[in-house]
């Protein structure tokens, strides 16, 4: 998307093919060759903005999905275990989860 679109946008802004190749080849060379505030430099900036905007907006919209997914995730309490399935600490020691729940809740008993 970036390669063909950028060159087309440069030419659509009215730049000559030679000036468009300078912008397309190296932003550093374009920055030194075209003075600040000139129409050629501003056209190059507009072309770059027109090229990058759809990619940026797509990434921005897609980045909202994991944020929303994270907000609706339940808060699972794992206690001191690294994994609910194996019930061990990071060192491999087996953890009694009933003891963890009582400790977390101030020593109160749970259950029927």
C-alpha positions as CSV (number, residue, x, y, z in Angstrom):
1,X,0.0,0.0,0.0
2,X,2.7,2.5,1.0
3,X,4.9,2.2,-2.0
4,X,2.5,2.8,-4.9
5,X,0.2,5.1,-3.0
6,X,3.0,7.5,-1.8
7,X,4.4,8.0,-5.3
8,X,0.9,8.6,-6.7
9,X,0.1,11.0,-4.0
10,X,3.3,12.9,-4.6
11,X,2.5,13.2,-8.3
12,X,-1.1,14.2,-7.5
13,X,0.1,17.1,-5.4
14,X,1.6,18.6,-8.5
15,X,5.3,17.7,-7.9
16,X,7.5,17.0,-10.9
17,X,8.6,13.4,-11.3
18,X,12.2,14.4,-10.3
19,X,11.0,16.1,-7.1
20,X,8.7,13.2,-6.3
21,X,11.7,10.8,-6.6
22,X,13.6,12.9,-4.1
23,X,10.8,12.7,-1.6
24,X,10.2,9.0,-2.4
25,X,13.9,8.1,-2.1
26,X,15.0,9.9,1.1
27,X,13.1,12.2,3.5
28,X,16.5,13.5,4.7
29,X,17.5,14.6,1.2
30,X,14.1,16.2,0.7
31,X,14.4,18.0,3.9
32,X,17.8,19.5,3.0
33,X,16.9,20.2,-0.7
34,X,13.6,22.0,-0.2
35,X,13.5,25.0,2.1
36,X,11.0,25.2,5.0
37,X,7.7,26.6,3.9
38,X,8.1,26.2,0.1
39,X,5.2,24.9,-1.9
40,X,7.2,21.8,-3.0
41,X,8.0,20.8,0.6
42,X,4.4,21.4,1.7
43,X,3.2,19.3,-1.2
44,X,5.5,16.5,-0.1
45,X,4.2,16.7,3.5
46,X,0.6,16.6,2.3
47,X,1.3,13.6,0.1
48,X,2.9,11.7,3.0
49,X,0.0,12.6,5.3
50,X,-2.5,11.4,2.7
51,X,-0.5,8.1,2.4
52,X,-0.1,7.4,6.2
53,X,-3.5,8.5,7.4
54,X,-5.4,5.4,6.3
55,X,-2.8,3.1,7.8
56,X,-2.8,5.1,11.1
57,X,-6.6,5.1,11.4
58,X,-6.8,1.4,10.7
59,X,-4.3,0.7,13.4
60,X,-6.0,3.0,15.8
61,X,-9.4,1.4,15.2
62,X,-8.0,-2.1,15.6
63,X,-6.2,-1.2,18.8
64,X,-9.5,-0.6,20.5
65,X,-10.5,-4.2,20.2
66,X,-7.9,-5.6,22.7
67,X,-8.6,-2.7,25.0
68,X,-12.3,-3.5,25.1
69,X,-11.6,-7.2,25.5
70,X,-9.4,-6.5,28.4
71,X,-12.1,-4.4,30.1
72,X,-14.7,-7.2,29.9
73,X,-12.3,-9.9,31.2
74,X,-13.3,-11.4,34.6
75,X,-10.8,-10.9,37.4
76,X,-9.8,-14.5,38.3
77,X,-8.3,-14.8,41.8
78,X,-5.3,-17.2,41.5
79,X,-4.1,-16.8,45.1
80,X,-0.5,-17.5,45.5
81,X,-0.4,-20.2,42.8
82,X,1.1,-19.6,39.4
83,X,-1.5,-21.7,37.8
84,X,-5.0,-22.8,39.0
85,X,-4.6,-26.2,37.2
86,X,-1.5,-27.5,38.9
87,X,-1.8,-25.5,42.2
88,X,1.9,-24.8,42.6
89,X,4.0,-21.7,43.3
90,X,6.7,-20.6,40.9
91,X,9.1,-22.8,42.8
92,X,7.0,-25.9,42.4
93,X,5.6,-26.1,46.0
94,X,2.1,-27.4,46.2
95,X,-0.3,-24.8,47.6
96,X,-3.4,-25.5,49.7
97,X,-5.9,-23.2,48.1
98,X,-8.4,-23.4,51.0
99,X,-5.7,-21.9,53.3
100,X,-5.2,-19.1,50.8
101,X,-8.9,-18.2,50.6
102,X,-9.2,-18.1,54.4
103,X,-6.0,-16.0,54.7
104,X,-7.3,-13.6,52.0
105,X,-10.7,-13.2,53.7
106,X,-9.3,-12.7,57.2
107,X,-9.6,-16.3,58.5
108,X,-13.4,-16.7,57.9
109,X,-14.6,-20.1,56.8
110,X,-16.4,-20.5,53.5
111,X,-18.8,-23.0,52.0
112,X,-21.6,-25.1,53.4
